[in-house]
Amino acid sequence: ASEQAPSLFPLITCDQSTNPMILGCLARDFFPETIDFGWKDESNASIASGFKNFRPVSQTGPGDKVTTFASSQLTVANANWEQRKIFYCQATHERGLSFPVIILPPTVSINPPLRDSTSYNGTATIVCVISGFSPNNIQVRWLKNFNQTIESTTDEPVADKNGGFKTISAITIPWIELDRGYEFSCEVKHEASNFYELKNVSGSQGCDMPSSGIQVTTIPPTFESIFTEKKAKLTCKVSHMSSTDGLSISWYQKGKSEDLQTKLEDGIYSNGITVIGIAEVCVDDWQKDRFECKVKHPDLAALKVVALFKQHTIMPFPEVYIYPPHQDELAQGETATLACLVKGFSPNDAFVKWTHMGEPLDPSVYINTEPIKELSATGKSTYFMYSKLNIEPKNWTDGKSYTCVVGHETLPLQLVQKTIDKYTVRMVYIDEEEDMDNIWATASTFIVLFLLSLFYSATVTLFKVLYGICKA
């Protein structure tokens, strides 16, 4: 057979709600049979663990044609998959590197037009947002009453930060057509992922938005971002807008007239337009001061001011327990699971990370649950969470160590860590065995002494009886 480079195909489990997710990479039609797989994340960094490579298998088909297959399997956290993070598989072969085409189905949303007294000019614009698809070949058309194609404008797809593509398509129509109950549909086809969807909008869905519909919400910084970045990120979310014209978002430190430097992120279409304004402040200022987000917009009757500050209460700090793999799991030889339990903490803003031999592990190789509320024995509300790390059984049997790192604001140093390896677990078992040996030794001594005492008493009694008989 002549030398031939492999063709690669991405694979995914049918049920995408499973946790963790299993991704696959299939190589076929290559010769010679030597091949090596590797995985990379969206930042092009190599993934060192969490995947398994399977040896090539040859199969003879019709006409004595030999087909060679090989595959690799990667385990990723469901949370990373739901965030549409990208994972790349590559195959190294004598004929060179091969890469599969990344296939992602699009997400489609349609935004009904918003009409108010300041912008109403007799027309309405309906926007269809298509995002997260790959490759970038996509077909979009608009229909009126499901059968009449109407003129539209569709932007060229552009790459997003998650490795896919996004585009926006829009139509402008007379308002009277919506008032008459006409329906308008955005039809999206993506042949690579075998995707088809029709999103509809009509006048009955409510296109009017009162001036009081704009919502302003402030979001505090997470403890993890404060700990890792050493600064506090203040977020102000302005949503349900018909337009961003005349919008102003500014952060202020209470009592000071000078505004903080506020960065506005691009608007998001979802039940109106949403814009986020972010300001960064020192951690000390966040701990002791109050801040205000001030929003101006033509649809607001007056300046909207929403406060944000750090709440200080005495709360319990977390307890951390780390658990080794079960012996039955190790006996199967496929994987080894470490678990880290964090319990009894409040507030619920905590983070868990893992390190291996002192080096941080990529978050894609372990799974953290969300903090779960529970009542303590004293009736107080606290939270608990789990983190699960799958490792290669060989790493465990070789004695390599893993550390569960927990961050929470109530901890003395805001951080606590617990390390485990097979030797520390064995020491615990040895200590328990030694305790049992000591208990058994003490019990054995007591039993022997008791029997000797009993034997001595019986012997003395026997001699006394015999002596009495002889005298008689």
ZALUMMI-221403 format. One line per 10 residues: number of its first residue (from 1); their letters; for each residue x, y, z of C-alpha. Coordinates in Angstrom, 3 decimals. Example, Ala and Ser with C-alpha at 12.3 -4.5 7.8 and 13.67 -1.06 7.14 Angstrom:
BEGIN
1 = as = 12.300/-4.500/7.800  13.670/-1.060/7.140
//
This chain:
BEGIN
1 = aseqapslfp = 0.000/0.000/0.000  1.154/3.521/-0.736  1.697/6.079/2.021  -1.366/8.217/2.728  -2.139/10.941/5.293  -5.189/10.419/7.531  -8.549/12.140/7.204  -9.857/13.419/10.546  -13.457/13.660/11.738  -14.737/15.227/14.982
11 = litcdqstnp = -17.064/13.113/17.154  -19.406/14.053/20.000  -21.815/12.205/22.274  -25.452/12.351/21.185  -26.642/13.495/24.625  -24.893/16.832/25.123  -26.333/17.246/28.636  -24.039/14.588/30.115  -21.353/15.648/32.547  -18.535/15.310/31.742
21 = milgclardf = -18.758/15.547/27.970  -16.872/13.065/25.774  -15.321/14.442/22.581  -13.732/12.199/19.988  -11.372/12.427/17.046  -11.486/9.723/14.350  -8.621/9.181/11.898  -9.078/6.888/8.905  -7.589/5.870/5.551  -3.934/6.307/6.481
31 = fpetidfgwk = -0.783/4.273/5.940  1.529/3.312/7.558  -0.407/2.591/10.723  1.776/4.642/13.097  -0.134/7.725/14.292  -0.126/10.005/17.335  -2.942/12.253/18.611  -2.775/15.508/20.531  -5.351/18.001/21.864  -5.244/21.781/22.262
41 = desnasiasg = -7.601/24.332/23.788  -8.889/27.549/22.218  -5.723/29.431/23.262  -3.636/26.872/21.288  -2.156/25.484/24.517  -1.576/21.729/24.616  -3.845/19.670/26.870  -1.671/17.331/28.898  -4.280/15.083/30.523  -7.900/14.022/30.329
51 = fknfrpvsqt = -7.643/12.203/26.995  -7.092/8.625/25.875  -5.652/7.409/22.551  -6.719/4.101/21.015  -4.479/1.922/18.851  -5.066/1.731/15.089  -7.321/-1.036/13.766  -7.306/-2.306/10.166  -10.339/-3.696/8.372  -10.535/-5.372/4.971
61 = gpgdkvttfa = -13.528/-4.379/2.873  -14.854/-5.127/-0.605  -12.148/-5.615/-3.228  -9.619/-6.419/-0.465  -9.389/-2.684/0.287  -7.766/-2.165/3.664  -9.128/0.688/5.792  -7.274/1.775/8.925  -9.014/3.487/11.839  -7.670/5.132/14.996
71 = ssqltvanan = -9.272/7.433/17.500  -8.701/9.652/20.515  -11.150/10.540/23.284  -11.147/13.748/25.367  -13.154/14.299/28.576  -14.243/17.897/29.202  -16.463/19.567/31.784  -20.020/20.149/30.626  -19.763/23.763/31.804  -16.912/24.386/29.350
81 = weqrkifycq = -18.940/22.838/26.523  -22.024/24.937/27.344  -19.808/28.041/27.199  -18.985/26.931/23.623  -15.285/26.577/24.333  -13.316/25.090/21.442  -11.067/22.020/21.572  -8.732/21.048/18.730  -7.535/17.572/17.806  -4.456/17.014/15.649
91 = atherglsfp = -2.913/13.819/14.317  0.809/13.428/13.673  1.614/11.032/10.854  4.581/10.337/8.587  2.728/12.204/5.841  2.417/15.326/8.046  -0.099/16.921/10.445  -3.841/16.602/9.894  -6.595/18.698/11.444  -10.363/18.086/11.431
101 = viilpptvsi = -12.827/20.734/10.332  -14.511/22.199/13.418  -18.281/21.871/12.969  -20.526/23.911/15.261  -24.269/24.483/14.788  -25.494/28.083/15.058  -27.607/29.673/17.746  -30.430/31.797/16.280  -32.406/34.526/18.010  -34.857/37.038/16.550
111 = npplrdstsy = -35.514/40.426/18.119  -38.904/42.055/17.547  -38.834/45.776/16.793  -39.249/48.270/19.624  -41.418/51.307/19.015  -41.526/54.433/21.170  -42.575/58.030/20.684  -39.023/59.309/20.163  -38.018/57.000/17.301  -41.285/56.014/15.603
121 = ngtativcvi = -41.144/56.941/11.929  -43.603/54.473/10.420  -41.084/51.654/9.869  -39.792/48.799/11.980  -36.504/46.900/11.926  -36.403/43.201/12.842  -32.995/41.733/13.636  -31.921/38.075/13.408  -28.712/37.189/15.263  -26.879/34.006/14.217
131 = sgfspnniqv = -23.837/33.075/16.303  -21.426/30.305/17.281  -21.349/28.411/13.977  -18.460/26.862/12.064  -17.477/26.711/9.257  -18.602/30.173/8.173  -20.788/29.116/5.219  -24.378/29.937/6.160  -27.613/30.746/4.328  -30.101/33.310/5.650
141 = rwlknfnqti = -33.332/34.511/4.055  -36.488/36.287/5.269  -40.093/35.296/4.576  -43.384/37.152/4.950  -46.289/34.930/5.974  -44.043/31.885/5.398  -44.122/32.002/1.597  -42.956/35.364/0.255  -39.216/36.071/0.207  -38.437/39.692/1.107
151 = esttdepvad = -35.329/41.842/0.737  -32.873/41.783/3.644  -29.315/42.748/4.556  -26.961/40.151/6.040  -23.466/40.946/7.311  -20.464/38.853/6.337  -19.719/36.303/9.097  -16.945/37.380/11.470  -14.955/35.232/13.896  -15.984/35.359/17.538
161 = knggfktisa = -13.751/34.843/20.568  -14.936/31.237/21.007  -13.672/29.901/17.677  -16.970/30.138/15.793  -18.553/32.800/13.602  -21.421/35.230/14.000  -23.525/37.396/11.707  -26.580/39.657/11.831  -29.397/39.821/9.308  -32.130/42.477/9.324
171 = itipwieldr = -35.217/43.679/7.482  -37.014/47.032/7.565  -40.797/46.896/7.068  -43.793/49.220/7.428  -45.307/49.157/10.916  -48.755/48.778/9.418  -47.856/45.249/8.270  -47.191/44.234/11.860  -50.407/45.923/12.976  -52.273/43.853/10.381
181 = gyefscevkh = -50.873/40.632/11.881  -48.353/39.709/9.177  -45.723/37.208/10.289  -42.044/37.512/9.399  -39.571/34.639/9.555  -35.796/34.393/9.635  -34.769/31.141/7.924  -31.273/29.836/8.701  -29.513/26.896/7.024  -26.067/25.585/7.981
191 = easnfyelkn = -25.321/22.571/5.816  -22.078/21.567/7.554  -23.904/20.861/10.826  -27.145/19.759/9.122  -28.904/22.664/10.860  -32.192/24.290/9.864  -34.314/26.679/11.906  -37.130/29.141/11.281  -37.615/31.965/13.794  -40.876/33.953/13.600
201 = vsgsqgcdmp = -42.118/37.324/14.820  -45.474/39.060/14.479  -47.284/42.113/15.788  -48.989/39.981/18.469  -45.633/39.456/20.198  -45.676/43.020/21.432  -43.416/45.509/19.744  -44.096/48.457/22.014  -41.824/49.186/24.967  -42.777/51.806/27.543
211 = ssgiqvttip = -40.201/54.298/28.673  -40.072/52.639/32.101  -38.973/49.314/30.556  -35.237/50.027/30.852  -33.648/48.104/33.725  -30.387/48.967/35.495  -28.651/46.257/37.541  -25.321/46.380/39.389  -23.191/43.241/39.774  -20.433/42.970/42.417
221 = ptfesiftek = -16.986/41.522/41.643  -16.466/37.823/42.318  -14.013/36.780/45.001  -12.039/34.748/42.437  -11.525/37.787/40.207  -10.450/39.883/43.212  -8.010/37.195/44.373  -6.436/36.522/40.970  -6.449/40.023/39.466  -5.940/42.007/42.702
231 = kakltckvsh = -8.621/44.495/41.667  -12.389/44.768/41.931  -14.483/44.863/38.761  -17.778/46.750/39.108  -20.430/45.875/36.505  -23.476/47.929/35.553  -25.976/46.214/33.246  -28.498/48.333/31.308  -31.104/46.211/29.501  -34.391/46.353/27.536
241 = msstdglsis = -33.402/49.404/25.469  -34.869/50.169/22.070  -31.724/52.028/21.016  -28.313/52.979/22.411  -28.589/56.530/21.072  -28.083/58.960/23.930  -26.990/56.229/26.377  -24.479/57.177/29.083  -23.165/54.787/31.778  -20.777/56.111/34.442
251 = wyqkgksedl = -19.415/54.748/37.714  -18.766/57.048/40.668  -17.220/56.603/44.101  -19.852/57.925/46.495  -19.065/61.427/47.666  -16.719/62.197/44.760  -17.656/64.248/41.716  -15.096/62.764/39.322  -16.348/59.675/37.519  -14.387/56.445/37.289
261 = qtkledgiys = -13.080/55.250/33.952  -15.969/53.158/32.597  -15.579/50.761/29.674  -18.692/49.920/27.650  -18.965/46.494/26.036  -20.721/45.892/22.719  -24.506/45.776/22.836  -26.278/42.412/22.992  -29.640/41.782/21.280  -31.932/39.897/23.668
271 = ngitvigiae = -35.420/41.209/24.433  -34.145/44.648/23.515  -30.577/45.878/23.631  -28.322/45.260/26.636  -25.103/47.193/27.304  -22.652/46.604/30.150  -20.430/49.268/31.723  -17.393/48.103/33.726  -15.086/50.037/36.056  -12.101/48.693/37.991
281 = vcvddwqkdr = -11.193/49.932/41.487  -8.669/49.016/44.162  -9.628/46.152/46.439  -9.237/48.345/49.552  -11.656/50.907/48.104  -14.166/48.170/47.315  -13.909/46.815/50.860  -14.720/50.140/52.568  -16.472/52.515/50.120  -19.810/52.750/48.306
291 = feckvkhpdl = -20.142/53.119/44.541  -22.917/54.310/42.257  -23.778/53.562/38.643  -25.461/56.507/36.944  -27.359/55.947/33.700  -28.768/58.485/31.257  -31.038/57.579/28.358  -33.731/59.428/26.385  -36.290/56.794/27.467  -35.608/57.423/31.173
301 = aalkvvalfk = -37.603/60.221/32.776  -34.653/61.117/35.027  -31.089/60.101/35.853  -31.071/56.481/37.119  -28.731/55.850/40.094  -28.081/52.342/41.498  -25.714/51.776/44.439  -23.251/48.940/44.968  -21.195/48.206/48.074  -19.497/45.363/49.929
311 = qhtimpfpev = -21.618/43.866/52.707  -19.628/43.029/55.853  -20.914/40.274/58.140  -19.218/37.672/60.325  -19.474/34.411/58.425  -18.050/30.896/58.920  -15.055/29.842/56.876  -15.058/26.638/54.807  -13.945/23.200/55.915  -12.044/21.261/53.240
321 = yiypphqdel = -11.818/17.469/52.905  -10.049/15.571/50.135  -10.805/11.948/49.218  -8.655/9.368/47.350  -9.811/7.075/44.519  -11.815/4.032/45.550  -10.010/0.700/45.415  -12.718/-0.779/43.139  -12.177/2.047/40.642  -8.410/1.579/40.709
331 = aqgetatlac = -8.858/-2.144/40.114  -10.584/-1.421/36.779  -7.511/0.527/35.630  -9.414/3.025/33.456  -9.470/6.166/35.584  -8.925/7.408/39.129  -11.168/9.996/40.752  -10.152/12.491/43.427  -12.881/14.425/45.247  -12.693/17.635/47.250
341 = lvkgfspnda = -15.552/18.584/49.583  -15.860/22.207/50.691  -18.567/22.774/53.311  -19.913/25.095/55.955  -19.020/28.399/54.288  -20.879/31.645/53.703  -21.278/33.747/51.592  -21.517/31.417/48.610  -18.760/33.129/46.584  -15.901/30.599/46.628
351 = fvkwthmgep = -13.600/28.965/44.097  -11.862/25.585/43.845  -8.808/24.807/41.739  -6.471/21.818/41.446  -2.696/21.626/41.135  -0.478/18.675/40.220  3.060/18.554/41.564  2.794/22.291/42.213  1.555/23.193/38.728  -2.036/24.445/38.195
361 = ldpsvyinte = -4.314/22.165/36.166  -6.509/23.443/33.368  -10.122/23.943/34.545  -11.311/21.687/31.717  -9.958/18.576/33.465  -12.010/18.945/36.649  -15.634/19.686/37.492  -16.935/21.995/40.212  -20.521/22.028/41.375  -22.250/25.300/42.109
371 = pikelsatgk = -22.442/26.184/45.826  -25.504/24.496/47.357  -27.358/25.948/50.321  -27.890/23.813/53.434  -28.877/24.246/57.075  -26.186/23.513/59.651  -26.829/21.611/62.898  -27.337/24.962/64.646  -29.923/26.073/62.100  -27.656/28.541/60.269
381 = styfmyskln = -27.598/28.688/56.479  -24.263/27.737/54.936  -23.086/26.364/51.599  -21.204/23.333/50.337  -19.730/22.318/46.990  -17.788/19.451/45.430  -14.944/19.306/42.966  -14.123/16.119/41.033  -10.803/15.466/39.294  -10.196/12.485/37.005
391 = iepknwtdgk = -6.558/11.419/36.718  -4.628/8.617/35.082  -4.461/5.580/37.416  -0.705/5.347/36.774  -0.174/8.835/38.186  -1.824/7.708/41.411  0.031/4.390/41.674  3.326/6.212/40.974  2.712/8.369/44.038  2.240/11.701/42.288
401 = sytcvvghet = 0.561/14.307/44.466  -2.519/16.448/43.775  -3.699/19.503/45.692  -7.190/20.950/46.115  -6.938/24.739/46.473  -9.935/26.593/47.952  -10.401/30.348/48.037  -12.896/32.183/50.246  -12.911/35.656/51.770  -13.382/34.372/55.347
411 = lplqlvqkti = -10.156/32.320/55.382  -7.243/33.878/57.323  -5.097/34.053/54.175  -8.113/33.798/51.820  -6.728/30.450/50.683  -6.445/26.914/52.012  -5.127/23.791/50.312  -5.143/20.058/50.953  -2.686/17.681/49.265  -3.090/13.952/48.719
421 = dkytvrmvyi = -1.124/11.061/47.241  -1.135/7.332/47.784  1.556/7.539/50.466  -0.351/9.956/52.705  -3.440/7.768/52.337  -1.377/4.684/53.182  0.036/6.423/56.280  -3.516/6.971/57.517  -4.326/3.313/56.968  -1.065/2.259/58.685
431 = deeedmdniw = -1.844/4.446/61.694  -5.274/2.866/61.941  -3.756/-0.616/61.662  -1.199/0.212/64.360  -3.981/1.457/66.636  -5.851/-1.803/66.080  -2.650/-3.779/66.778  -2.119/-1.888/70.029  -5.726/-2.490/71.080  -5.413/-6.198/70.274
441 = atastfivlf = -2.117/-6.479/72.150  -3.639/-4.869/75.246  -6.718/-7.078/75.034  -4.588/-10.198/74.562  -2.485/-9.363/77.631  -5.607/-8.821/79.711  -7.077/-12.138/78.574  -3.847/-14.037/79.387  -3.595/-12.449/82.845  -7.261/-13.210/83.502
451 = llslfysatv = -6.798/-16.870/82.538  -3.658/-17.171/84.700  -5.504/-15.651/87.646  -8.408/-18.023/87.134  -6.056/-21.023/86.854  -4.207/-19.978/90.008  -7.442/-19.645/92.003  -8.665/-23.019/90.825  -5.351/-24.708/91.720  -5.269/-23.235/95.225
461 = tlfkvlygic = -8.865/-24.275/95.852  -8.113/-27.832/94.668  -5.126/-28.162/97.032  -7.193/-26.926/99.956  -9.890/-29.509/99.267  -7.342/-32.333/98.989  -5.624/-31.253/102.191  -8.935/-31.330/104.046  -9.690/-34.826/102.811  -6.282/-36.136/103.955
471 = ka = -6.693/-34.769/107.505  -10.067/-36.344/107.770
//
